[in-house]
Structure formats: structure tokens, C-alpha cells
Amino acid sequence: MPSSIHLSTTKKRKLDLLISQANQTFAASNFTACERLCRKIDRLVYGLPNVLNLRGSMAASQGKLERARSLFEQAIRAAPEQADFVSNLARVCALSGQVRKAAELYQCLFSLAARHGDQQRQKDACDALIDLGAGKQAVQLLKILCEQYPDDTELRISLASAYSSLSEYDETHQLLEPLLPYADAYSAIHVLMGDLEAQEGRMQEAERHFRQAQMLEPDDASALIRVVSIRKYRDPEDTDLRALQRLYREAANNPEARENICFALGKVLDDLGDCDQAFRYLAEGNTLRRQRSPYLENLELEHIDHLIRAYQPPLESSGLSNDAPIFIISMPRSGSTLTEQILASHPDVDSRGECNAFECVAIAAQHSDKKPLTLDRISRFTSAQWAQVGQDYLNHVYDEEAASQYRRITDKSLTNTRMIGAIHCALPKAKIIHVRRHPLDTCLSIFKQNLEGDVFCYGTDLTALGRYYQAYMRLMDHWRTLLPEGVMLEVNYEDIVQDQQGQTHRMLEFCGLDWNDACLQFHKRRSQVNTASVAQVRRPMYKDSIAAWQRYEKHLQPLIDVLGTDNPWISEGRGRQV
């Protein structure tokens, strides 16, 4: 209660009772009664920060995120030192897709908790940053905490998790090794170790760690979901299926948890061939994700059209002669990870995975007035500015040590599909391999995967997914006509699967690399793979993913209405080199 408000003892007792009752009704999800009590409190003292926070919490629970945000902001203005209010606002911003704002708030929460000596709150803020994808900020803050509390095991686990989120595997492993004796007391250690083992292709060891985590936390679905992602299911009576169904029922009031469980159930049932039930769960999971998605279809499609207008001939060139980078581009779930693994199995090639390095250096590019990069500005870049972007990228991914060992590096960042014009301007000698797959197989596979990142939220609705795919085709048609001959090679996933050796020859020749038999044994390559394809690329070449859409045809009509069932985009100009 603000110190400037003075109440009689009787009114203060009444106020305390009303606040207690309001909190109880909120905890019971009786929002009508809670609001009625809040109004009674308003008549005694209007604008109490605790009441604003309570109303914000009610709005958030009902999915009214904009109203919740406004109420939490009012509560914070009235009581800026209340950590609960900042935490609530940060969570609502995260749910609304305002990731940057949420990350700023969690960093503020960390500082606020530090002033009050609340170590647990500081750790929770760091864990939230990791979940938001702000791993770098989390690492910085967790290092501070680990220095202050060197014997705190949970802090070291959180720091390992932050490094893992950044694909900093060596650091993750170094932190986890000393903690292994305590693993049976902390399921998170087993989860992180399982992630490391899976990324390096040791699936049996990964499953053993995930099972240990599952035993320690049977009501937490995260470890079981990881098991599902690396297993193939054949038995409809499998205990994993029953466990997921139990967790699904128990998550009825937890939409975020239920969303992830739905995708896992869809995967198991797909393995078992029960496409009707699989699709039911997949549709529910996508609906739940769409409800918290910030995706604005019109803006997304307009951005692609703006890209096409921004890059028109003649293109400016940096003049850089470095030809080391090989950019592998595609829609998600189209074979880019498989293609990268084949190429990176060559002894002269090193993999950078989905590093997003080019986009990062391009976004960081600024004019002398320090204003941020826009498409309008980038269309007016000079040769010198493009040279700076290209050199910054090379400095990031191809340092002297890498250059001394490898002739080529691969970069399969999915967002590079939009960066092709900029990539060619900055690195005109770089090679680009565009991997294509049947549109319906591509879109179905996206719909079946709960891909991380708001950029992929177009995949939660079949009609919107089809329209996005059409926009992607328009963009790739533009790059195809814009790029000079010999810059981009187009390969089809289906061709790679059916003629691995022939297509590998084509790609190696395009990249100026000699033949090496190791490329045919890509699944044996010891490396980290941190994508949704982690389990698939550890298997020898298989063909059961071709024409997978036909098993779901009756469920895909909204998508088929947009795209049709044939595939002229791939069949025309098959195996084209641009």
C-alpha cells in the first residue's frame, strides 16, 4: 500500500481481507468473483499496484495479452521495485512475441533481484533468457552469479544450458563433466548430456541420459519428448505412448506444455501409421502455437515482395575473391541438413551449421549516421560497404585456423534464403546450393515439426503455409534470374535420395572439390547436428520420406487448394545450374 494513503484500523483490516479473498479467488480461477472483489478494493483505495497486477494476471490467464501488458506496466510505474510485476510483464511480452522487450525486462529483473539479494530470482531470469533465445545475455549474467556462488550446482547447470543454446558444445561439455557425479540428483544434467550425445550422433547414449531424466522427473514431459525425437516407434502398446497420453491429459490447463506434447504424440502415431490420430494431435499443437504466435501474414508476404524490389540488376559487387563459403539454402525440412552433412564429410570442408552469421553481420552494417540497416539503405550500398560486410562474415566463420585446414565452409542458415542478393553482393565468388523438395512433403513436414523461432510461425496453418511457400517460390525465381551463371546449383531432395552418388558428384564438382568416398558415408561423420533433422542424418540414405504427403492427403486439402498436387517447380529445369 502506498505510504501516502492513511486508513483507519477498521478499513485497513477490511482492505487486507478483500485482498486476501481476491488472491484466493484468482488462485481458484474464479475471475468473476476476483474482479468483483477488486472493484470493492477500488472503492476503498483506487489504483493499488497489487490490484493492477492481479487484474493483469487475470487478463493474461484469459489470453488478453495486450490488456495484461498495460495493467502490468501501470503496476510497475506505481511500484517499480516489485520483482513480481516485472516478471509478469516480461512473461506477457514473451507470449506476445515481443522477444526483445521481454529480454530487456528479464535483464532488468536480474538487476532488481540483485539489489534485493534474491539469487533464485536472478537464476530464474537467466533461465527465462535462455528460453527466449537470448543465450548470450544469459551467459554474461550467469558468469557473474557463478563467480559469486562458485559451489552452486544449479547455477552451473544453467550456464551449461546457456552455452548449449548457443551451440557452444565445448564449453557445455567442460561445465557438465565435473557435475556428472551429481547427475542423479539433477535431471537437467542428464537432459543436457543427452542433447550433446544426440547432436554428436550417439543415440543410444543420448536415450540413456533422457531415460534417467525421465525417471527423476516423470511429470516433466521434456525428457520424454527428446526420446521421441530420436526413436522410431513400431509397437502401438509402447509405454512411451501411454506416458505421453497421460501427460497430455494432465496438461489440460497448461497450453505451452500441451503444445509440445501434441507434436510428440503426432510423431509417435505417425511412426505407427495412424495418420488420422497423428494429424489430430498435430493440428491441435499448431493451433496452440498459433494462439501465442506474433505472425502477421500480410507483413511477412509484403517483406518478401520488398526483397524482390530491393535487389534489381545490376547488382553492386564487393570485388572480394574469397570463394570458401558454400551457402546451402532451402525451405525448412527440405534436405538442407542432409546436403550439408554430405558435403561436410569431405576432408576439405568444414561445417558452420545454422550459424546465422551472415544475417548478423548484415544487420550490424550501418552508415556513418549510425541508423539501422533497412532494405532501402542496403539497395544503395557501395562496393566498399559490401566488401566490409563480406569481410566481417569471413572474419566470423573462416579465421586463419579454419583457412589453414579447409578449402571450403558450409553455412546452412535457413534465413539465408532471403539474403541471397546480399550474399552475392558481399561474396561474389561464394557458391550457393538450393535444395528443393516436393512442396507438399516440405509443407507437411513443417506442419509436423514444432520448429523453434517466430520466423517459422507461418507453418501453423495449412492455408497460410501454402501462401508462404508460393511467396518463397517467387523469391527463388527472382534470385534465379538475378544471379550470374555458375553461382547457384539447384538440387532436388528426391534426386539425392534416389541417386546419392550421382548428385554428390554434381555438388562436389560445382564446389570445385575432388571426389571423396567419405561423402557417401555422411551418417558416420562425427560432428554436432543441432537441427530437427538430428536423428535422420545419422541414418544411411532412406526413401520412406518421399511422397509422405499422400498418406495425409485427405487432411491436407487447404494446402492442396493453394499448391495443387503436382510439382512443376521441381520438374521444370531439373538439376539446373544458375
CORFENTA-V600982 format. One record per residue. RES is the residue in three letters. PSI is psi in whole degrees, 0 to 359 (999 if undefined). OMEGA is omega as a letter, one per 30 degrees, with the letter a starting at -180 (* if undefined). D_LAST is the distance of its C-alpha to the last C-alpha in Angstrom with 1 decimal. Layout:
res = [RES/RES]
psi = [PSI/PSI]
omega = [OMEGA/OMEGA]
d_last = [D_LAST/D_LAST]
This chain:
res = [MET/PRO/SER/SER/ILE/HIS/LEU/SER/THR/THR/LYS/LYS/ARG/LYS/LEU/ASP/LEU/LEU/ILE/SER/GLN/ALA/ASN/GLN/THR/PHE/ALA/ALA/SER/ASN/PHE/THR/ALA/CYS/GLU/ARG/LEU/CYS/ARG/LYS/ILE/ASP/ARG/LEU/VAL/TYR/GLY/LEU/PRO/ASN/VAL/LEU/ASN/LEU/ARG/GLY/SER/MET/ALA/ALA/SER/GLN/GLY/LYS/LEU/GLU/ARG/ALA/ARG/SER/LEU/PHE/GLU/GLN/ALA/ILE/ARG/ALA/ALA/PRO/GLU/GLN/ALA/ASP/PHE/VAL/SER/ASN/LEU/ALA/ARG/VAL/CYS/ALA/LEU/SER/GLY/GLN/VAL/ARG/LYS/ALA/ALA/GLU/LEU/TYR/GLN/CYS/LEU/PHE/SER/LEU/ALA/ALA/ARG/HIS/GLY/ASP/GLN/GLN/ARG/GLN/LYS/ASP/ALA/CYS/ASP/ALA/LEU/ILE/ASP/LEU/GLY/ALA/GLY/LYS/GLN/ALA/VAL/GLN/LEU/LEU/LYS/ILE/LEU/CYS/GLU/GLN/TYR/PRO/ASP/ASP/THR/GLU/LEU/ARG/ILE/SER/LEU/ALA/SER/ALA/TYR/SER/SER/LEU/SER/GLU/TYR/ASP/GLU/THR/HIS/GLN/LEU/LEU/GLU/PRO/LEU/LEU/PRO/TYR/ALA/ASP/ALA/TYR/SER/ALA/ILE/HIS/VAL/LEU/MET/GLY/ASP/LEU/GLU/ALA/GLN/GLU/GLY/ARG/MET/GLN/GLU/ALA/GLU/ARG/HIS/PHE/ARG/GLN/ALA/GLN/MET/LEU/GLU/PRO/ASP/ASP/ALA/SER/ALA/LEU/ILE/ARG/VAL/VAL/SER/ILE/ARG/LYS/TYR/ARG/ASP/PRO/GLU/ASP/THR/ASP/LEU/ARG/ALA/LEU/GLN/ARG/LEU/TYR/ARG/GLU/ALA/ALA/ASN/ASN/PRO/GLU/ALA/ARG/GLU/ASN/ILE/CYS/PHE/ALA/LEU/GLY/LYS/VAL/LEU/ASP/ASP/LEU/GLY/ASP/CYS/ASP/GLN/ALA/PHE/ARG/TYR/LEU/ALA/GLU/GLY/ASN/THR/LEU/ARG/ARG/GLN/ARG/SER/PRO/TYR/LEU/GLU/ASN/LEU/GLU/LEU/GLU/HIS/ILE/ASP/HIS/LEU/ILE/ARG/ALA/TYR/GLN/PRO/PRO/LEU/GLU/SER/SER/GLY/LEU/SER/ASN/ASP/ALA/PRO/ILE/PHE/ILE/ILE/SER/MET/PRO/ARG/SER/GLY/SER/THR/LEU/THR/GLU/GLN/ILE/LEU/ALA/SER/HIS/PRO/ASP/VAL/ASP/SER/ARG/GLY/GLU/CYS/ASN/ALA/PHE/GLU/CYS/VAL/ALA/ILE/ALA/ALA/GLN/HIS/SER/ASP/LYS/LYS/PRO/LEU/THR/LEU/ASP/ARG/ILE/SER/ARG/PHE/THR/SER/ALA/GLN/TRP/ALA/GLN/VAL/GLY/GLN/ASP/TYR/LEU/ASN/HIS/VAL/TYR/ASP/GLU/GLU/ALA/ALA/SER/GLN/TYR/ARG/ARG/ILE/THR/ASP/LYS/SER/LEU/THR/ASN/THR/ARG/MET/ILE/GLY/ALA/ILE/HIS/CYS/ALA/LEU/PRO/LYS/ALA/LYS/ILE/ILE/HIS/VAL/ARG/ARG/HIS/PRO/LEU/ASP/THR/CYS/LEU/SER/ILE/PHE/LYS/GLN/ASN/LEU/GLU/GLY/ASP/VAL/PHE/CYS/TYR/GLY/THR/ASP/LEU/THR/ALA/LEU/GLY/ARG/TYR/TYR/GLN/ALA/TYR/MET/ARG/LEU/MET/ASP/HIS/TRP/ARG/THR/LEU/LEU/PRO/GLU/GLY/VAL/MET/LEU/GLU/VAL/ASN/TYR/GLU/ASP/ILE/VAL/GLN/ASP/GLN/GLN/GLY/GLN/THR/HIS/ARG/MET/LEU/GLU/PHE/CYS/GLY/LEU/ASP/TRP/ASN/ASP/ALA/CYS/LEU/GLN/PHE/HIS/LYS/ARG/ARG/SER/GLN/VAL/ASN/THR/ALA/SER/VAL/ALA/GLN/VAL/ARG/ARG/PRO/MET/TYR/LYS/ASP/SER/ILE/ALA/ALA/TRP/GLN/ARG/TYR/GLU/LYS/HIS/LEU/GLN/PRO/LEU/ILE/ASP/VAL/LEU/GLY/THR/ASP/ASN/PRO/TRP/ILE/SER/GLU/GLY/ARG/GLY/ARG/GLN/VAL]
psi = [132/141/339/350/126/122/153/161/320/314/324/318/318/319/314/319/316/319/318/317/321/317/322/317/327/316/331/5/26/79/332/314/322/316/323/319/323/322/322/320/320/324/333/308/116/139/25/134/325/325/320/318/320/317/322/320/322/315/318/319/334/6/9/74/325/318/319/316/315/317/319/322/320/318/320/321/325/330/77/346/4/107/324/322/316/318/317/318/319/318/320/319/320/316/331/359/6/71/315/316/318/317/319/319/320/327/322/320/321/312/319/315/326/320/332/7/29/86/319/319/322/314/318/322/320/317/322/322/320/314/331/349/11/57/324/315/321/318/314/315/321/328/320/313/319/328/324/327/72/342/8/108/319/325/321/325/317/320/320/320/321/316/320/321/337/6/29/80/323/314/320/313/319/324/325/326/309/345/351/324/340/8/325/356/349/107/331/329/316/321/313/318/321/319/316/315/318/317/334/5/7/81/324/316/321/313/324/316/317/323/321/317/321/320/323/327/72/341/1/119/347/319/318/322/323/322/313/322/339/0/158/127/136/339/117/348/13/136/333/320/316/321/318/320/323/313/326/314/319/343/21/327/17/84/326/315/318/325/310/322/323/315/323/317/320/321/314/313/328/316/321/354/8/79/327/310/322/314/325/314/320/319/319/317/318/323/316/319/320/327/335/13/140/9/125/104/315/316/322/314/325/322/319/319/324/323/316/320/330/328/100/150/151/145/141/152/142/332/2/140/358/124/20/320/139/111/120/117/153/171/157/151/32/1/12/324/318/314/316/318/321/311/319/351/347/136/343/8/136/147/138/358/213/71/341/23/320/316/319/314/328/317/326/344/132/155/177/338/1/17/150/160/138/167/323/317/316/332/345/13/142/170/319/321/320/322/323/318/313/318/322/319/312/320/329/322/347/68/182/321/315/319/331/342/331/141/332/154/146/145/114/32/125/330/350/344/325/349/7/316/314/320/315/324/319/325/74/341/356/149/146/127/118/117/128/151/158/130/319/323/318/309/321/317/323/316/330/347/134/73/135/140/135/338/339/12/350/342/4/354/129/320/313/323/316/317/323/320/321/319/320/318/319/318/316/325/321/313/322/320/338/325/145/162/140/1/320/132/133/126/153/135/316/323/321/317/319/338/68/314/315/317/327/319/313/314/318/317/318/323/3/33/142/159/142/127/338/334/337/347/41/328/346/356/130/105/165/133/117/58/175/348/15/321/322/319/0/3/152/167/135/158/2/356/357/133/29/335/334/331/339/14/318/339/348/15/319/324/317/324/330/316/337/180/347/182/59/333/326/318/329/129/37/131/34/144/125/999]
omega = [l/a/a/a/a/a/l/a/a/l/l/l/l/l/l/l/a/l/l/a/l/l/l/a/l/l/l/a/l/a/l/l/a/l/l/l/l/l/l/l/l/a/l/l/a/l/l/a/l/l/l/l/a/l/l/l/l/a/l/a/a/l/l/a/a/l/l/a/a/a/l/l/l/l/a/l/a/a/a/a/a/a/a/a/l/l/a/l/l/a/l/l/l/l/a/a/l/a/a/l/l/l/l/a/l/l/l/l/l/a/l/l/l/l/a/l/a/a/a/l/l/l/l/l/l/l/l/l/l/a/l/a/l/a/a/l/l/l/a/a/a/l/l/a/a/l/l/a/a/a/a/a/a/l/l/l/l/l/l/l/l/l/l/l/l/a/l/a/l/l/l/a/l/l/a/a/a/a/a/l/a/a/a/l/a/a/a/l/l/l/a/l/l/l/l/a/a/a/l/l/l/a/l/l/l/a/l/l/a/l/l/l/l/l/a/a/a/a/l/a/a/a/l/l/l/l/a/a/a/l/l/a/a/a/l/l/a/a/l/l/l/l/l/l/l/a/l/l/a/a/a/a/l/a/a/l/a/l/a/l/l/l/l/l/l/a/l/a/l/l/a/l/l/a/a/l/l/a/l/l/l/l/l/l/l/l/l/l/a/a/l/a/l/a/l/a/a/l/a/a/l/l/l/l/l/l/a/a/a/a/l/a/f/l/l/a/l/a/l/a/a/a/a/a/l/l/l/a/l/l/l/l/a/l/a/l/l/a/l/a/l/a/a/l/l/a/a/a/l/a/l/l/l/a/a/a/a/l/a/a/l/l/a/a/a/l/a/l/l/l/a/a/l/l/l/l/a/l/l/l/l/l/a/l/l/l/l/l/a/a/l/l/a/l/a/a/a/a/a/a/l/a/a/a/a/l/a/l/l/l/a/l/a/a/l/l/a/a/a/l/l/l/a/l/a/a/a/l/l/l/l/l/a/a/a/l/l/a/a/l/l/a/l/a/l/a/a/a/l/a/a/l/a/a/a/a/l/a/a/a/a/l/l/l/l/l/l/l/l/l/l/l/l/a/a/l/l/l/a/a/a/a/l/l/l/a/a/l/l/l/a/l/a/l/l/a/a/a/a/a/a/a/l/l/a/a/l/l/l/a/l/a/l/l/l/a/a/a/l/l/a/a/l/a/l/a/l/l/a/l/l/a/a/a/a/a/l/l/l/a/l/a/a/l/l/l/l/a/a/l/a/a/a/l/a/a/l/l/a/l/l/a/a/a/l/a/a/a/l/a/l/l/a/l/a/l/a/*]
d_last = [69.6/69.5/72.5/73.5/74.4/77.9/79.0/82.4/82.7/82.8/79.7/77.8/78.8/77.6/74.3/73.7/74.6/72.2/69.3/70.0/70.2/66.9/65.1/66.6/65.5/62.0/61.9/63.1/60.3/63.0/61.3/63.7/66.7/64.8/64.1/67.7/68.9/66.5/68.2/71.6/70.5/69.2/72.7/74.2/71.6/68.6/65.2/65.7/62.5/63.0/63.2/60.0/58.3/59.8/58.7/55.2/55.2/56.3/53.6/51.0/52.4/52.1/48.5/49.5/47.3/47.5/51.3/51.5/49.6/51.9/55.0/53.9/53.2/56.8/58.2/56.6/57.9/61.3/61.1/58.4/59.6/59.2/56.5/56.4/55.4/52.5/51.4/51.6/49.6/46.9/46.5/46.4/43.7/41.7/42.2/41.2/37.8/39.1/38.0/38.4/41.8/42.8/41.9/43.9/46.8/46.8/46.9/49.8/51.4/51.1/53.0/55.5/56.2/56.7/59.4/61.2/60.8/58.9/56.8/55.8/54.4/52.4/50.9/50.2/48.4/46.2/45.5/44.4/42.0/40.4/40.1/38.5/35.8/37.6/38.0/38.1/41.1/42.7/42.6/44.2/47.0/47.6/48.0/50.8/52.4/52.2/53.9/56.6/57.1/56.1/57.7/56.1/54.0/52.4/51.0/49.4/47.9/46.4/45.1/43.5/41.9/40.6/38.9/37.5/36.0/34.2/33.0/35.4/36.5/38.7/40.7/41.1/42.4/44.7/46.3/46.7/48.2/51.6/51.7/51.4/55.2/55.3/52.5/54.9/56.2/52.8/50.3/47.6/47.7/47.0/44.1/42.5/43.1/41.7/38.5/38.1/38.8/36.3/33.5/34.3/34.4/38.2/38.7/42.4/43.4/41.5/43.3/46.6/46.2/45.2/48.2/50.5/49.2/49.7/53.3/54.1/52.7/52.9/52.7/49.4/46.5/43.9/44.6/44.7/41.4/39.8/41.5/40.0/36.5/36.8/39.0/38.6/41.6/43.5/47.0/47.8/50.8/49.0/50.8/47.6/47.2/50.8/50.4/47.4/49.3/52.3/50.2/48.6/52.1/53.3/50.3/51.4/52.1/49.2/46.0/43.8/45.1/45.1/41.4/40.4/42.8/41.5/38.0/39.7/41.8/38.8/37.2/40.4/41.1/37.6/38.2/41.4/39.9/41.8/39.0/41.4/43.0/39.8/38.3/41.5/41.3/37.6/38.2/41.2/39.3/36.5/39.3/41.0/37.9/37.2/40.8/40.2/36.6/35.9/32.8/32.8/30.3/30.4/29.7/26.8/25.1/26.1/24.5/21.0/21.6/22.8/19.6/17.6/20.3/20.5/17.0/16.7/15.6/16.5/15.8/18.5/17.8/20.1/19.7/20.1/19.2/19.5/16.6/18.5/16.9/14.6/14.2/14.3/14.1/15.5/18.5/21.7/22.8/19.5/19.5/18.2/21.6/21.5/18.1/19.4/22.7/21.2/19.3/22.3/24.7/23.5/26.2/23.9/22.3/24.1/23.4/23.9/23.6/23.7/25.1/23.9/24.3/21.6/23.0/26.4/26.0/24.2/27.1/29.6/28.3/31.1/32.4/35.8/37.5/36.3/35.1/32.4/28.7/27.6/24.5/26.4/27.2/23.8/22.4/25.0/24.3/24.8/23.1/26.0/25.7/22.1/23.2/25.9/23.7/21.5/24.6/26.3/23.6/23.8/27.6/27.5/25.3/25.4/28.9/30.6/31.8/28.3/26.9/29.8/29.0/25.2/22.3/19.8/20.4/18.8/19.0/18.7/20.4/19.9/20.4/17.3/15.4/17.2/16.7/13.0/13.8/16.8/15.2/12.8/15.9/18.1/16.2/13.6/13.4/13.0/10.5/9.5/9.9/10.2/13.2/14.4/17.9/20.1/20.9/24.6/24.6/22.6/25.1/28.1/27.4/27.1/30.3/32.0/31.2/33.1/30.2/31.5/30.8/31.3/27.6/27.5/30.5/28.6/28.9/32.6/32.8/31.1/30.8/29.5/27.0/25.7/25.4/23.6/21.0/20.5/20.1/17.5/15.5/15.9/14.7/11.5/11.0/11.8/9.4/6.4/8.2/9.3/6.9/6.7/4.7/5.3/6.0/4.9/5.9/7.7/11.2/14.4/17.6/19.6/17.8/18.5/22.1/22.7/21.1/21.1/21.4/18.7/16.1/17.5/17.1/13.3/13.0/15.6/14.2/10.8/13.2/15.5/18.3/20.9/21.9/24.6/26.6/27.0/23.6/25.2/28.0/26.2/29.0/31.5/29.8/32.3/30.6/31.0/28.9/29.7/27.9/29.0/27.5/30.0/32.0/29.2/27.4/30.8/31.0/29.6/26.9/28.4/27.5/29.9/27.5/25.6/26.9/29.2/29.2/31.4/34.3/34.3/33.5/36.8/36.3/32.8/33.7/33.0/29.4/29.1/30.5/27.5/24.7/26.3/26.4/23.6/19.9/17.9/15.0/14.4/15.7/13.6/10.4/11.7/9.9/6.4/3.8/0.0]
